[in-house]
Amino acid sequence: MVGTTRSTVILLLLAGAGQLGRAEAQRAKFTITPFVGAFIPTQELGAIDLPIGGSTTTVTAELKTGAAFGGRIGFTPAGRFGLEGSYYYASSGSRISLGILGREDDASVQGGSLKVTFQATDGSSTTDVILSAGVSGISRSGDIFRLAQAVDQFDVGGVVGLGLHLSVSPQVTIRLDGDASYSKWSWRGSIPNSGQLDLLLTAGLGLKFGR
């Protein structure tokens, strides 16, 4: 009898702890997530005019994949929908090509987004799938952009995202996120440029704060 009562008390305490953890998770309103990852351009920038050898030459320009770091700030009221803003900096490389000739230089990218998020799972487990969509912005810098007189131009586009979030405690979440951003590089030359599809793959640690 004593053993049965003790087992019942332990089960009730464990259930209460679980309910408390879920309640704390539901009260969490803000999430700050520092992250590291990779910036991956999927397309060439296109043709640009550069002053080479005393004359203007049309070359093909592209950015290279580079390491990225940044952060996300999220706000989630009651329910599955929320808002999230992000910023990242990527140290990339650039390449210009003219026929079989080419040259590589340093380049960097800064960007961010403002998205609506939706928790696709019901929250009954420690793993959640998050869908998101919104607006993005990107600014590219480096030698080729300086020569093309296109340094620090800010291009606005759209972004969709997919996240896998693993809760390790009511306040801490391991996050794996991927964003696909589409924008059009606003080089002010006479040659039209194609749209740009860039990927940002990140891993971070989400820190939750409630009221």
Secondary structure as the mmCIF struct_conf table of DSSP 4:
data_model
#
loop_
_struct_conf.conf_type_id
_struct_conf.id
_struct_conf.beg_label_comp_id
_struct_conf.beg_label_asym_id
_struct_conf.beg_label_seq_id
_struct_conf.end_label_comp_id
_struct_conf.end_label_asym_id
_struct_conf.end_label_seq_id
HELX_RH_AL_P HELX_RH_AL_P1 VAL A 2 ARG A 27
STRN STRN1 ALA A 28 PRO A 41
BEND BEND1 GLN A 43 GLN A 43
STRN STRN2 GLY A 46 ILE A 52
TURN_TY1_P TURN_TY1_P1 GLY A 53 GLY A 54
STRN STRN3 SER A 55 LEU A 63
STRN STRN4 GLY A 66 PHE A 75
BEND BEND2 ALA A 78 ARG A 80
STRN STRN5 PHE A 81 LEU A 98
TURN_TY1_P TURN_TY1_P2 GLY A 99 ILE A 100
STRN STRN6 LEU A 101 GLN A 119
BEND BEND3 THR A 121 THR A 121
BEND BEND4 GLY A 123 THR A 126
STRN STRN7 THR A 127 GLY A 142
HELX_RH_AL_P HELX_RH_AL_P2 ASP A 143 LEU A 147
TURN_TY1_P TURN_TY1_P3 ALA A 148 GLN A 149
TURN_TY1_P TURN_TY1_P4 VAL A 151 ASP A 152
STRN STRN8 PHE A 154 SER A 169
TURN_TY1_P TURN_TY1_P5 PRO A 170 GLN A 171
STRN STRN9 VAL A 172 LYS A 184
BEND BEND5 GLY A 189 ILE A 191
STRN STRN10 GLY A 195 GLY A 210
#
